[in-house]
Amino acid sequence: MSKAFTKEDSGDESPVVAPRAPLPPGVPNYVTPRGLELLRAEKRTLEAARVALRDAPDSSARLAGLAQRLFELEQRLGSAECVVSVAEASRVIRFGSEVTLQDELGREQRYQIVGVDEAEPGAGKIAFLSPLGRALLGAEVGDRVRLERPGSVRELEVLKIE
């Protein structure tokens, strides 16, 4: 049987650490208040895991992985700029805005513009650097935004901004 189909957990392997979503040089690390709390909660979880692993046998690779994740997280927290949405600015889409859109087929979709670490497209949270996020920033109710994708262009109408 191929080794790929067997389960051998020696504990010596380095864990795979998924990299954080990149921020281009010079781009601020904007976060919503929720996003900032998620980063802080992640740090608490990683620190607790590190303490729990400290005396465990064969934990050096896992500790190294945790150290790398904590280092990256500290950098993100250190550069985080928390942006609080301003209620009176709700006529224009800005960072933190919640937006209801309608596509060409009349389907409505709801999104919130968030930071790169908080982005979760399946949950309607899109990064301000994403193609849709960039297309929406600065738009107002009634505006149509174009989202160009490989092989297609979608037009979305802004119905509501909160």
C-alpha angles and dihedrals in degrees: 000000000000116000087235089071098049129082114229116162105186094161090225096098120100111244118244108251113200110222119241118253106275125249114209114239112278095016113124118240097238116188133178118233087257091050092051091051090049090054091048091048090050089053092051090050093049092047091051090049090050092052091048092051098043095093098028117116117252092011101126095102092047091047090051090052091049091048090054092049091047091050092053091044092051089053091052093047091047092054097039116126109195112216118198115202115242113222096214091054091065094110090074126049110246137160108303094022119139109220134193114206135184122211129211091274093053095255116145122222129184125210140170121212107231142159123284094257093051096046115122108161094189088059093046096257110127128183118247087233095054118104091252092044091052092047092052101045110105095013122129135209109290094026120125116219125199119224111195116204130173105287097000147055123213125199117208126188119216107232103169140006123198 
